[in-house]
Amino acid sequence: MDRFRMFFQHFQSSSESVMNGICLLLAAITVKLYSSFDFNCPCLARYNTVYGLGLLLTPPLALFLCGLLVNRQSVVMVEEWRRPAGRRRKDPGIIRYMCSSVLQRALAAPLVWILLALLDGKCFVCAFSNSVDTEKFLDFANMTPSQVQLFLAKVPCKEDELVRDSPARKAVSRYLRCLSQAMGWSLTLLLIVAAFLARCLRPCFDQTVFLQRRYWSNYVDLEQKLFDETCCEHARDFAHRCVLHFFASMPGELRARGLRRNPEGRSPEPPDDLDDLDGGSRKAHLRAVCSQEQVNLLLSTWYSSKPPLELAAPSGLWGAGLSHRAAGVAPGTRLSLHTDV
């Protein structure tokens, strides 16, 4: 149980593990969908190609879009690409690195579908049965062009009376299926060789630029997460103080309307300091940001002009930001926040 808990915590803390797990899940769902799918070609000259190519390419497109939707890095990449430069310049290398990472994971499930479809051959036979060169087969010599087109359209439907137990249908179907499987195995070999070369040749090049882009892509992702968490904490504290301020003014309103009096015949006065209502906590960030206009100004400033990546920079406007955490880290303190891409 402890090992399972440690594995689950590692899976939660590592975005790379999460994304790889989602890719494997989408690939497994793809295999299950294709194995449970009942393929039926229309066997009509006008619709065979559209139906076959549609089933060969449309599900991969849908799976690719699903891979982009479930990948949080795609949203972070678009936000980094579209944000104004402001006080922090934009590095195109970071966007390219994040784009390649997103595309690699999003293409896993579509490639699995295409490989399964090519190795199975049904979609390929249905899509290209009307495009076969009849000169390669001797059985079509005595047929008119219209009869040939009708016969080729019926090739995927082996139970049709026109092509049932026909040697020509078997020959055409076997030819197209072998061609489809050859393309599927060729694509599989090409992907394996490309992955092998990428893994083996990457250490041969300078890793400085790669490490820099990996670090800053991790930073952009982690910064967005921390900003969202800090906004939630600040909104909770701000709402807490607003509610306390509302109820602190209620006794005065009740006394003005003559609806409430204490046993001595006079209403209690609301406390002057709202810090007494929430346990005496000192929330300096709420004293600096105490209205909706100020919060909107800070949020718009964060989007339009993010702070420069320099810890020694003067605080200025950013010193009174949304975060109420400590400004620095004590020497010797270990930072445990880390995100992989």
N, C-alpha and C positions, 0 to 999 in steps of 0.2 A: 504493500500500500504506500509506503514511504517513497519507493522508487517511482511509482506511478505519479505521486504528488510532485516529486522533483521534475519529472518529465513534463507534466502539465504546466508547471510554473515556467520552465524553460520555453515551452511552446508559446505561452502567453507573452513572455518578455521579448521574444525574438520575432520581429516582423518578417525576417527571411524565412523562418520555419513556418510561420503562419501562411505566407504566400505560397511556399512550396507545397504545404499540405492542401491548400485550396486548389492548386493546379492538379495534384494527384487525385483529389476528389472529383474535379471536373472531368479528368480523363477517365476515371472509373465510371462516372455517370454516362460518359459518351459511349463506352463499351457496352454498358447495360442497355442504353437506348437503341443502339444499332442492332444488338442481338435480339431485342424484343420487337423490332420494327418489322412489319410484314410488307415486303416490297412487292408491288403489283404494277407492272408496266402497262400503259394504256394500249400499246400495240397499234398505234395509229401514226401514219407517216408524219402528220403535222405536229404531234404532241410528244413523240418519243424523245426527241432531242431536248426539248424544254423540260420535260419531267425528269429525265435522267440527269442532266446537268444541274437542275434545281436541287435534287436530292444530294448531289455530289458537292455542291458549293454553298447552298443556303444554310444548312445546319452548321457548317464550320463558321460561317459569318456570324450566326447567332451566338455560337459558343465563344467566338472571339470578343464580341461585345460584352457577353457575360463576364469573361475574364477581365476586361477593362473595368467593368462596374464593381466587381468584388475586390479589385486591387486598389487600396487606398493611395498607393504611390502615384496612380494616374491623376487623381485630383490634386495632389501636392505638386506634381509636375506642371499641370496646367496653371495653377495659381502662381507658381514661380515664374512661369513664362509670361503671364499676362500682367503681373504686378508692375506698378510704376517703379522706376529705378530709385528715385528719391535720394536718400543719404547712403544707400547701399547699392553698389553696382551689381548687375546680373551677369553671371558667368554662363555662357552658352554650353561650355563643357559639362557643367552639372546637369543641365537640362537634357543633353544628349545621353549622358550616363543613365539618368532616371528613365528616359524614353526606351533605351535598349533593355533595361531591366524589366520594365513593364511589358514590352513586346515579347520578350523571351518567355515570360510566364503566361501571357495571354494566348500565345500561339500553340501551347502544348495540347490543349483539348481539340482545337480544329485540325491539327496535324494527325492526331489519333483517328479522328473520324475519316479523314481523307485516305489515310493508309488502310483502314479497315474496308472502306468502300472499294478501293482499287484492288486489294487482295481478294475480296469477295467477287468482284467482277459484275454483279448484276446491274448496277447503275451504269457502268461503262458499256455493257452490251445493249442496254435500252437506249442510251444516248447516241451511240454511233452505229447502230445496226443498219440504218439507211445510208450510211456513208461508206460502206464496204465496197471495195473495187471488185466487181463481179468477174473480171477477167482472170482473177486468180482461182476461180472455181469453174469446173467444167459443167456443172449441173444447170447453169443458167443459160446455156447456149440456145436452147429451144424456147425460151420465154421472151415475150414482148417486154418493152421497157415498163409499161404499166403493171404487168404481172410481176416483174422483178421488184418494183418498188413495194407492191402489196405484200409479196413474199418476205422481203427484208423487214418490213414493218411488223410482221408476225413472228419473227425469229425469237424475241424474248418470251413469247407465250408458247411454250412447248406443248400445251394441251389443246391448242387450237386445231381444228380439223384440217385446215389448209397445210399446216407444217408438221402434223403429228407423224412420228416415225419417218421423217424425211432426212436422208443423209445430208442434203444440202444445208438444212437448218442446223444439224449437229456440227457440220464443218464450220459454218459461219460463227456459231456460238462459241465453239472451241477456240477459233482464231481470235475473236475479240476478248475472250476470257484470258487467254494466254498473254495477249498484249497488255491487258489491264494489270495482271499480276506482275508482268515484267516491269511496268512503270512503277507499281507499288514497291517492289523489292529494290528497284533502282533509287527511288526516293528515300527508302529506309537506309540504304547503304550511304547515300549522299549525306543524310543528316548525321549518321554515326561518324563518318569521316570528318565532317565539319566540327562536330563536338570534340572529337579526338584531337584535331589540329588546334582548336581553340584552347583546350586544356593543356596540351603539351608545349605549344609555342608561346603561350602568354608569359611564362617565367623567363623566356629568352629576351624579352624587351624590358626597357626601363619601367619600373613600377612606381616611379614618383608621381607622375600625373594621375595614374590609376588610383593610388592611395589618396591623393588630394581630392579627387572627384568623389570617391567613395565616402571620405570623411564629411565633405560638405553636403552631400546628398543625405547622409545620416543626420547631419545637423539640421537641415531644412525640415526633415520629417519630424525630428524630436522637438524642434522649436514650435512647430505648429501644434503638436500634441500638448506641450506645456502651456502654450498660450490658451488653448481651449480649456484646459483644466483650471488655469488661473482665472479665466473669465467666469467660469462656473462658480469658483470660490468667491470671487469678488461680487458676483450677482447675488449669491446667497447671503453674504454679509450685508450688502447694500439693502436687500429686501428685509433682512432682519432689523436693521436700524430704522427703515421706513415704517415698519409695522410697530416698533416700539415708540417711535415718534407719534404715530397716530393714536395709540392707546394712551400715551402720556398726556395728550391734549383732551382726552375724553372726559376726565373729571371736571375740568373747567367748563366744557360745553354743557355737561349735565347740570352743573350748578347754575349756569346762566339760564337754563330752561326750567330750573326748579324741580328737577326730577330725582336728584340724589343728594342726601346729606349724611354726614357722619354722625355718630352718637352725640357729639358736642354741639351739633347744629351748624357746622361749617364744613365745607368741602375741602378735601386735601388738595394742596397745591402740587402741581406737577413738578418733578425734580428739574433743576436747571441743567444738570449734566446728564445726558443720555447714557454715559458710560456706567452710571449706577444701575441702570436697568438690565444690562446684559452682563452682570457679574463684574463690573469694573474693568472690562477689557479695553485696552487702548488700541484702537484701530486707526493709525495715523493715515493710512491710505484712504479711508473713508472720509476723514476730515478734509483731505485735499480734493477729493472727488465727491461732491455732495449734491449733484444735480444731474438730471438727464442730459442737459446740453453739454456738460463737462465730460460725461461718459461717452457721448457720441463724438465729441471732439477727439478724445483719446483714441477711440477705435478707428476713426477716419485717419488720424495721424499715423497710427500703426500700419494701416494698409498703404497709405500713399507715400510714407517715408519711414521705412523701418530703421531702427538704430544701427549705426555702423558696428561691424564686428571687431570691436576694440574694447577690451575690458578696462583699460586705463583712460577711456574717454570721459570727459566731464558729464555729470549726470544730467543737469539742465532739466528739460521737460520730461526725460525718461525716468528721472528720480522719483517723480510722483505718478508713476504709471499704475497699471492695474494690479501688479503683484504686491503682496504684503509679506513675501518671504524675505529672508536675510539677503543683504546685497552681496555678500561675499562668502567664501568658503574658508574655513580655518585651515592653517597649514597642517599638512599631514592627513587631512580628511580624504577619504576615498570616495570618489564619485561612482555611484552604482547605476546611474541612468545611462543606458546604451541601447541603441537601435541599429539593427543590421538591415541592409537593403538587399 
